[in-house]
Amino acid sequence: MLGQVQQEFGEQGVKVIAVNIAPQVSTLEEFRDYLQEYGAGDLTWAQDSEDNQVARTFNIQGLGSTIVIDRSGRIVYEDAGPTPYPVLRTAVMDALG
Protein backbone atom coordinates (compact mmCIF):
# COMPACT_ATOMS: atom_id res chain seq x y z
CA MET A 1 0.00 0.00 0.00
CA LEU A 2 2.75 2.51 0.89
CA GLY A 3 4.63 1.54 -2.23
CA GLN A 4 1.45 2.14 -4.19
CA VAL A 5 1.21 5.70 -2.77
CA GLN A 6 4.86 6.35 -3.67
CA GLN A 7 4.31 5.03 -7.17
CA GLU A 8 1.07 6.95 -7.79
CA PHE A 9 2.12 10.31 -6.36
CA GLY A 10 5.92 10.28 -6.55
CA GLU A 11 6.06 12.51 -9.62
CA GLN A 12 4.09 15.13 -7.68
CA GLY A 13 6.75 15.27 -4.98
CA VAL A 14 5.25 12.78 -2.53
CA LYS A 15 7.86 10.89 -0.52
CA VAL A 16 6.89 7.92 1.63
CA ILE A 17 9.22 7.23 4.53
CA ALA A 18 8.74 4.13 6.66
CA VAL A 19 10.19 4.55 10.13
CA ASN A 20 10.83 1.70 12.55
CA ILE A 21 9.88 3.26 15.89
CA ALA A 22 10.78 0.14 17.85
CA PRO A 23 14.53 -0.30 17.36
CA GLN A 24 14.67 -2.26 20.60
CA VAL A 25 12.32 -4.86 19.05
CA SER A 26 13.71 -5.26 15.54
CA THR A 27 16.92 -4.36 13.79
CA LEU A 28 17.06 -2.14 10.73
CA GLU A 29 17.73 -5.22 8.61
CA GLU A 30 14.66 -7.01 9.99
CA PHE A 31 12.56 -3.89 9.32
CA ARG A 32 13.88 -3.71 5.74
CA ASP A 33 13.08 -7.40 5.22
CA TYR A 34 9.57 -6.85 6.62
CA LEU A 35 8.95 -3.99 4.18
CA GLN A 36 10.25 -6.03 1.25
CA GLU A 37 7.98 -8.93 2.22
CA TYR A 38 4.96 -6.65 1.88
CA GLY A 39 6.02 -5.06 -1.39
CA ALA A 40 7.34 -1.83 0.07
CA GLY A 41 11.04 -2.49 -0.23
CA ASP A 42 11.54 0.43 -2.62
CA LEU A 43 10.55 2.99 0.02
CA THR A 44 12.91 5.13 2.00
CA TRP A 45 13.19 3.46 5.38
CA ALA A 46 14.76 4.60 8.59
CA GLN A 47 15.10 3.64 12.21
CA ASP A 48 14.07 5.90 15.08
CA SER A 49 16.68 6.71 17.68
CA GLU A 50 16.82 4.62 20.83
CA ASP A 51 15.18 7.50 22.72
CA ASN A 52 12.30 7.41 20.18
CA GLN A 53 12.69 10.99 19.01
CA VAL A 54 10.49 10.53 15.92
CA ALA A 55 7.74 8.77 17.88
CA ARG A 56 7.81 11.49 20.54
CA THR A 57 7.88 14.35 18.01
CA PHE A 58 4.80 13.06 16.22
CA ASN A 59 3.13 11.58 19.32
CA ILE A 60 3.01 8.11 17.77
CA GLN A 61 1.32 5.70 20.13
CA GLY A 62 1.67 2.43 18.24
CA LEU A 63 3.16 0.53 15.36
CA GLY A 64 1.43 0.92 12.02
CA SER A 65 0.65 4.60 12.59
CA THR A 66 0.22 6.78 9.50
CA ILE A 67 1.03 10.49 9.24
CA VAL A 68 0.59 12.65 6.14
CA ILE A 69 2.46 15.96 6.15
CA ASP A 70 1.74 18.63 3.54
CA ARG A 71 4.32 20.75 1.72
CA SER A 72 4.31 23.38 4.45
CA GLY A 73 5.15 20.78 7.12
CA ARG A 74 1.65 20.66 8.63
CA ILE A 75 0.19 17.30 9.66
CA VAL A 76 -2.98 16.90 7.61
CA TYR A 77 -3.82 13.30 8.48
CA GLU A 78 -2.87 10.84 11.18
CA ASP A 79 -4.14 7.63 12.66
CA ALA A 80 -2.88 5.04 15.09
CA GLY A 81 -3.18 1.98 12.92
CA PRO A 82 -3.08 0.67 9.38
CA THR A 83 -4.88 3.00 6.98
CA PRO A 84 -7.06 1.63 4.18
CA TYR A 85 -5.67 2.66 0.80
CA PRO A 86 -8.70 4.75 -0.27
CA VAL A 87 -8.43 6.79 2.95
CA LEU A 88 -4.66 7.24 2.56
CA ARG A 89 -5.04 8.19 -1.10
CA THR A 90 -7.61 10.86 -0.24
CA ALA A 91 -5.38 12.25 2.52
CA VAL A 92 -2.44 12.50 0.12
CA MET A 93 -4.59 14.16 -2.54
CA ASP A 94 -5.83 16.67 0.05
CA ALA A 95 -2.24 17.37 1.12
CA LEU A 96 -1.27 18.07 -2.46
CA GLY A 97 -4.11 20.61 -2.70
N, C-alpha and C positions, 0 to 999 in steps of 0.2 A: 504494500500500500504506500509506504513512504517513497519507495523507488518510483512508483507510479506518479506521485506528486512531482518529484524531481524531474521526471521525464516529460510530463505534461506542461509544467510551468517553468522549466529551467531557462528557456530562451527569454523569458520575461524577467529574469533576475532572481527567481526563487531559488534558495539554497536550503536543502534539508540537511540538518546536522543531527545525528543520533548520538546522544550522550549517555554513557554508562554512569549512573549516579550511585552505583553500589560497588566501588572498586574493591571493597573488603570481601565481596561475595564472588565476583568473577574477575578474571584478568582481562586485559585489553584484547588479548588473543582470543579468549573464549567469547567475548562480546562480538568481535569481528566475525568469528565463526557462526555465532547465533544469527547475526544480520545476514550473512551469506546464505544460511539455511532457509531463510524466509524471503529470499530474493531482493534483499536490500544491501547487498555487498558493495554496490557502486556508490553508496552514500559517503559523505564525510562523516567519520565517526571519531569520537573522542572519549576520554575518561575524565570524570570529575576528580577533583583533588581529594585527598584523604579526609580533609575537613569539610567536604561537600559544599564547596563554595557556589557551584552552579545551582545545586538543589536549594540552598539557602537563599540565593539571590532571587530565584523565581518561585520560591515557596512551594517547591515540588514535594508532595506528600507521599507519592508512591511510584513504583515502576510502571512504565507504560503511559506516563503523562504526556500530553501533547500541548505545545505552546506555539502559537502563530504570532510572529512579530512583524509589524508593517515596516515600510521603508524609513519611517521616522523613528523607529525603535520602540514604538508603543505596542504593548500586548493587546491583540485584538481578539484572540480566542485562546482559551485554555480549558483543559479538563484533566481529571485525575485517573483516567484509564484509557484503554484503546478507543480510538475515534473511528466510527464508520467512515468509509471513503467519501460518500456523498456529503457528509457533514464537514469533513476536512477540506474537500474540494471547494465547498461554498465559503469556508473561512478564508482560504487562500485567495479566492477570487475577490472577496470583500477587501482583503488586505491590499490587493493590487489596485483597488479603486476602479 
